[in-house]
Amino acid sequence: MTDKNMLYYIHDPMCSWCYAFSQSWAALQQDLPRDIGIVYLAGGLAPDATEPMPLATQKMVQQAWQRIEQTVPGVRFNWDFWSHNTPIRSTYPSCRAVLAAKKQRANAEAEMIRAIQTAYYQQAKNPSLPETLQACAHEIGLDAHIFIEDLRNPAIESELQQQIQQARSLDVYSYPSLRLVHNHIVSPIAIDYLNHCAMLDEIRTIKLEK
């Protein structure tokens, strides 16, 4: 593996389509050629906010959930979220949580993403709240007190902003997205929620051609 062969996964832990992509993404990683490294980038879907999510936005998110359930087999949402919480349109805290988890343990990045998605989409908890994120950190075996300190650390915010800017430099504005960097050439990989082999074939073709 070299810096000439990297697959960038640009995501947001609270993006419902990223959750829908989880199974296909896991299968792709399993079959990916060994000389390709994987880099996660938090794209930052929605900046920090404290006010309740506008009703129009709630409807938009709910429509996305419905479409996912209709089009991606096996993906289901816990709709109790909408009656048990005050939704907040803020995903930056969950993005910082992923970075804080990685700071504490190098391999905790993907674990924290899964924990946040489980809390949000299956347990109807609100990942915009620090107490939910702290519980996720505890669940994956992190020191929850250190995690909360890191979550507030300006260095984590700086890292998030750097990752957002890097995502923009890769011409990414929606999530999930994949970008293959091979021999210093950036190529978008079409997201396939149903068949990871299509993405794998595209990656192999690019490697042969460039």
C-alpha positions in Angstrom: 0.0 0.0 0.0 1.3 3.5 -0.9 -0.1 7.0 -0.9 -0.7 6.5 -4.6 -3.5 4.0 -3.9 -6.1 5.3 -1.5 -9.8 4.9 -1.3 -11.5 7.8 0.4 -14.8 7.2 2.0 -16.6 10.5 2.6 -19.4 10.1 5.1 -21.4 11.6 7.9 -22.4 9.4 10.9 -25.9 10.8 10.9 -26.5 10.5 7.1 -29.3 8.0 6.6 -27.9 7.0 3.1 -24.5 6.3 4.8 -26.4 3.9 7.1 -28.1 2.3 4.1 -24.6 1.9 2.5 -23.1 0.1 5.6 -23.5 -3.5 4.3 -22.3 -2.8 0.8 -19.4 -0.8 2.2 -18.4 -3.6 4.6 -18.4 -6.1 1.7 -16.3 -3.8 -0.5 -13.7 -3.3 2.2 -13.5 -7.1 2.6 -12.7 -7.7 -1.0 -10.7 -4.5 -1.8 -7.2 -5.2 -3.2 -4.6 -5.2 -0.5 -2.5 -2.4 -2.0 -5.4 0.1 -1.6 -5.6 1.9 1.7 -8.8 3.3 3.2 -9.2 6.8 4.5 -12.4 8.0 6.2 -13.3 11.7 5.8 -16.1 13.3 7.8 -18.0 15.5 5.4 -20.0 17.4 7.9 -23.6 17.3 6.8 -25.1 19.9 9.1 -23.3 22.5 11.3 -23.7 22.9 15.0 -27.2 24.0 16.1 -29.4 23.9 19.2 -32.8 24.8 17.8 -35.3 22.1 16.9 -35.2 20.8 13.4 -37.7 22.7 11.2 -40.8 20.6 10.3 -39.9 20.8 6.6 -36.5 19.3 7.3 -38.0 16.6 9.4 -40.3 15.7 6.5 -37.4 15.6 4.1 -35.4 13.3 6.4 -38.4 11.0 7.0 -38.9 10.8 3.2 -35.3 9.7 2.9 -35.9 7.0 5.5 -39.0 5.8 3.6 -37.1 5.6 0.3 -34.3 3.7 1.8 -36.6 1.1 3.4 -38.3 0.7 0.0 -35.1 0.4 -2.0 -32.3 -1.2 0.2 -33.2 -4.7 1.4 -32.8 -5.3 5.1 -32.4 -1.7 6.1 -35.0 -0.6 8.7 -35.3 2.5 10.9 -36.8 2.9 14.4 -39.4 5.5 13.7 -39.9 6.1 17.5 -37.1 8.5 17.1 -39.5 11.2 15.9 -41.8 10.9 18.8 -39.2 10.3 21.5 -36.8 13.1 20.7 -36.6 16.7 19.8 -34.7 16.4 16.5 -31.9 18.8 15.9 -30.3 19.4 12.5 -26.7 19.2 13.7 -24.3 16.4 12.7 -21.0 18.1 13.5 -21.0 16.7 17.1 -21.3 13.1 15.7 -18.5 13.9 13.2 -16.3 15.1 16.0 -17.2 12.0 18.1 -15.7 9.8 15.3 -12.5 11.9 15.3 -12.3 11.8 19.2 -12.7 8.1 19.1 -9.9 7.7 16.6 -7.7 10.0 18.8 -8.2 7.7 21.7 -7.8 4.4 19.8 -6.7 4.2 16.2 -9.1 1.5 15.1 -12.1 3.0 16.8 -13.2 5.2 13.9 -15.5 2.7 12.2 -16.6 1.3 15.6 -17.9 4.8 16.6 -19.7 5.3 13.3 -21.5 2.0 13.8 -22.3 2.8 17.4 -23.8 6.2 16.4 -25.8 4.7 13.6 -27.1 2.0 16.0 -28.1 4.5 18.6 -29.8 6.8 16.1 -31.5 4.4 13.7 -32.1 1.4 15.8 -32.4 2.6 19.4 -34.2 6.0 18.6 -31.6 8.0 20.5 -30.4 11.5 19.5 -26.7 11.7 18.4 -26.8 15.5 18.3 -26.6 15.3 22.1 -23.3 14.8 23.9 -24.8 12.3 26.4 -25.7 10.0 23.5 -22.2 10.2 22.0 -20.7 9.6 25.4 -22.8 6.5 25.8 -21.6 5.3 22.4 -18.0 5.9 23.4 -18.5 3.8 26.5 -20.2 1.0 24.5 -17.1 0.6 22.3 -14.8 0.5 25.2 -13.4 4.0 25.2 -12.7 6.1 28.3 -15.9 8.2 28.3 -14.4 11.0 30.4 -11.4 11.4 28.1 -13.8 11.2 25.1 -15.9 14.1 26.3 -12.8 16.2 26.9 -11.5 15.4 23.4 -15.0 16.1 22.0 -14.6 19.7 23.2 -10.9 20.0 22.2 -10.3 22.7 19.6 -7.9 20.4 17.9 -10.7 18.0 17.1 -12.8 20.9 15.6 -9.7 21.9 13.6 -9.4 18.3 12.3 -13.1 18.2 11.4 -12.7 21.4 9.4 -9.7 20.0 7.6 -11.5 16.9 6.7 -14.5 18.9 5.4 -12.2 21.0 3.2 -10.4 17.9 2.0 -13.8 16.4 1.0 -14.6 19.6 -0.9 -11.2 19.4 -2.7 -12.2 15.9 -3.8 -15.4 17.5 -5.3 -17.6 15.8 -2.8 -20.8 17.5 -1.6 -23.1 14.5 -0.9 -22.8 11.4 1.2 -21.8 8.6 1.1 -19.1 9.2 -1.6 -16.1 7.3 -2.7 -13.0 8.7 -4.4 -10.1 6.5 -5.5 -6.7 8.1 -5.7 -4.5 6.0 -7.9 -1.2 7.3 -9.3 -2.2 10.7 -8.0 -5.3 10.7 -10.2 -8.7 11.1 -8.4 -11.6 9.1 -9.7 -15.2 9.0 -8.4 -16.5 5.5 -7.7 -20.3 5.1 -8.2 -22.0 4.2 -5.0 -23.9 0.9 -5.2 -26.1 0.1 -2.2 -27.0 -3.4 -3.5 -24.0 -4.8 -5.1 -20.4 -4.1 -3.9 -19.0 -6.1 -6.9 -19.9 -3.3 -9.2 -17.8 -0.9 -7.2 -15.0 -3.4 -7.0 -15.0 -3.9 -10.7 -14.8 -0.1 -11.3 -11.9 0.2 -8.9 -10.0 -2.7 -10.6 -10.7 -1.2 -14.1 -9.3 2.1 -13.0 -6.2 0.5 -11.6 -5.6 -1.3 -14.9 -6.1 1.8 -17.1 -4.2 4.4 -15.2 
